[in-house]
Amino acid sequence: MFKIVTLPGDGIGPEVMDATLRVLGWFGRRGFQYQTEEALVGGIAYESLGRSDPDESMAKAKAADVVLLGAVGGPKWDNLPFHQKPERGLLRARQELQVFANLRPALCFDALKDASTLKPEIVSGLDILIVRELMGGVYFGEPKETTDLPDGQKRAVDTQVYTSSEIDRIARVAFELARVRGKKLASAEKSNVMVTGVLWRQVVTEVAKDYPDVQLTHILADNAAMQLVRNPKQFDVLVTDNLFGDVLSDEAAQLTGSIGMLPSASLGAKRADGKQSALYEPIHGSAPDIAGKGLANPIASILSLAMAFRYSFARPDDAARIEKAVDAVLAEGYRTGDIMQPGKIQVGTTAMADAILKALDKP
């Protein structure tokens, strides 16, 4: 029996979470045993409980086998103090769960190769896995502060910090994944101008000695950004730090046609019992402009569930079944507004989930 905690969050989060739980229920009716519990995080948590990262929600998440998250944030909470912004709830959840490895696949379904802003021949067959370090770097480094200067100016500081052990463990995750994919790993940093980049390159190079079957290349992060739009299929697995991983994975998402299509998995270290903390979420935001209108694309959230079946539930066949169902629905022409194309069938959140469930019913 797997214990799953859901954090629907803000904006379209609850809508895509509902669609995802309907898909989860399909497997439940066929023998998959699980129980779910909902908790609050983000702006809704601030409104209901006075903080965006309530202790009770964090405790529930830490006690779960898997955490499913919708989305957090929105302009409604822009004026909150920095330490209470909705995003702090997500960052604390990552810290509490110690999920240091963020896996962000950028897969272009054949039916959507014309939806990308790049030429179809550039993105057709695209299948990249970005491995982002999630617990270090500038998002968590200290000091992180704004101070007043004697001349009346303000001075803001964010600190980029990495230890060799943090780099070593994310590099090993990336090498292991590359080993079962195309045996190619690109490591992105800024070793030309950042001392953390120098250390990153040194540690990754040393780890590579344990993976002689994987071809390692180093690339500067700004060049990686350019290459992703110039020739993205040169990459198979790309490993990078927290900040660059955030930027590059969002860029890679647009190659596939819409950020609403891409899932993510955030994994911790394996414990003595063989389990590991895991947080699954779509990489899109809360899209407050369409929240509550039933227009959101639930595919990224549903594909995040597929990643949970693959990495946490050890049911790769079920993961593949979800991915196949999504592929079939797109091939049939169903589209939410963000991926709509001429001549296709525009549907909302519920109808897209209906179509995916119908595809799951097919043998």
C-alpha positions, 0 to 999 in steps of 0.5 A: 500500500503506497501512501500518496500525499497531494499538494494541489496548490494554487491556480490551475494546480487543483484542476490538473491534480483532479485529472491526475487522480482520475488516472490514478484511480483507473489503476486503483480499480485494477489492483494498484493499492494506494491511499491519498491524503491532501495537504495545503501549500503555497498561496492557498496555505497562506490564506488558510493557515497563515503561512505558505509552508505549514508545518503540518503539510511538511510533516504529511509530505515527509511521511508519504511514499510519494508527493504529487504537487500541482502548482504554486504562486500567482500575482495575488500574493506578489506583495507578500514578504519574501519568506512567505511567498507561495514558492517558499512552500515548494522550496521548503518541501524540497528541503524537508524531503531532501530531494536533490535530483530533479529529472526533467524529460523533454520529449516531443510527441510526434503529433506535436512536432508542428506545435513547436516554435522550431522547425519540425525536423529540428524537434521531431524525435526529441528525447532529452533528460535534464538532470538538475541539482535541486538542493544547493546552489544560489536558491539555498546559499547563504547569505541571502539578504537585502541590506541598506548601504550608508549612501541610501542604496540597497544591496541584495545578495544571493550566494551560489554555494556547492560542495564536492559531495553535492556535485558528486551525488547528482553527477552519479544520478546523471551517469546512471541514467545516461548508462541506460539511455544513449550513454551520452552525458553533457555537463553544463556549468560556467567554469569560465567565470564562476568558481563553483563552475570550476569545482563542478567540472572537476568533480564531474570529470572525476566521477566519469572515471567510474563510468567509462561506458558513458561519453562525457562532454562539458559545455558552458551553460550559455552555449547549452542554451544556444545549442538547445535551440540550434541542435537539441537532438545532440543532447541525451542526458544533460546535468547541471546545477539548480539555477541553470537547470531551472532555466535550461529545462524551461527552454527545453520544454518550449521545444516540445510545443508547450511547457504544459506538456512536461513532467518532472520527478524530484528524488532523494537518496535511497534509504536503508529500506530501499525507498526514497523520498519523491516529489512529482510535479508538472514544470508549468506554473499556476497559470492564474489567467485560466485558473478555474475555467477548465482550460488547463492542460493536465498532460504534464501532471498526468505524465508526472504520475507516469514518472511516479509509476516508473521511479517510485512504484517500480511499475514501468509497464504502467508508466509506459501505458500512461505515456502510450495513452497520451500519445494516442490521444494526441495522435487522435487530434485532441488539444488543449488551448496551449497546444491547439493547432488548425484542424484539431479538436480543442478540449478542456481539462476534463475532456482531455482526462476523459480521452486519456482514460478512454485510451487507457481502456483500450488493450 
